[in-house]
Amino acid sequence: MTEAITTTTAGDDLEALRRETEAALAAATDLRAWDAVRVATLGRNGRLTALLKGLAQVPAEQRRERGAALNRLKAELEAAIEARRAELEQAALAARLRAERLDVTLPPRPTAPGTAQDGGIHPISRTVEELTAIFGAMGFAVAEGPDIESDWHNFGALNIPEHHPARQDHDTFYLPPGPDGRRPVLRTHTSPVQIRTMLTQEPPIRAIVPGRTYRADHDATHSPMFHQVEGLVIDRAITLGHLKGCLIDFLRAFFGIRDLPVRFRASYFPFTEPSMEVDIGWNRRTGELGKGEDWLEILGSGMVHPKVLANCGLDPRVWQGFAFGMGIERIAMLKQGMTDLRPFFESDVRWLRHYRADPLSPPSLAEGV
Ligand code: PHE
């Protein structure tokens, strides 16, 4: 080797190394081949490294020129190797992007019935959608309130006195007392949202409140968690006639029976005066709605009690209104001809598949909800 160097004056060996390295780089089509070229050139036993080491043996009068040529070559080769690496990385990325390309414009594959993607709307949600569509068309907005309520919102402000049976432990789920010493409750009805709505909104008010409610009760027709929808209308000169017209229209639209018999029966709620239970006509034997001699209780209602208005800062001589509350499972069961409430919350996919609604066909008044 020493001999070769000493006999080379014009640096032919350097020129050969440059050409061969460039050819090898061009031939390297992936990063692994590229790395082999890099190691064979610049590595500890690489060809350029060997030439640099050999500089010591070069006669003194040639060393300076030779050293400068080697340094130029080294810089050139390092740049060429680096440039090739960038090229190959770019190509690898482009290939990967091509391979992993997703066509987001493809229509979804049809799903087999019963597979995980084959979703549906739970009958409770569907019922809420339906009643929201009907009351929405009458100008009602949807209001919401918390499931955990203060004693005052759930009872006190609604004129439910301390000794009322609804306050007994066997009906109400109580939580540990708060700073005021009072125990918060899981709301036993949606009526506390009447209070929250009147406290936060200026009348006129037309609101419905669908939501979860809780009572310590469990059998075929009672669940400790169930759903209600509250209704509240506050305006000047609201009468019992408005209440009756509104509820008759709603019940006939919801059950899809134009002449559904509706009966208003005097009743008692602490937060309405007068109060009425509302019944619809049905046949107890066959379960058919709108036919037969029997009556089925379906909801509670009444004119908002003056004390409740006053508790919310409204002057009962200026503002009147009506309120109602009904069980969502109950009206869903009647409409679908179900007899047992428990499957609503058991998540049995066979039941859900049977009673679910199509998510792509929301209820529409024009088609009859
Ligand atoms: N909150 C009553 C219940 O749960 C229903 C109701 C609401 C009655 C509004 C009258 C007015 O039974």
Residues whose N, C-alpha, C, O or C-beta is under 5 A from the ligand:
A	BS01	LIG	T188 H189 S191 F269 T272 G300 S301 G302 A323 F324 G325
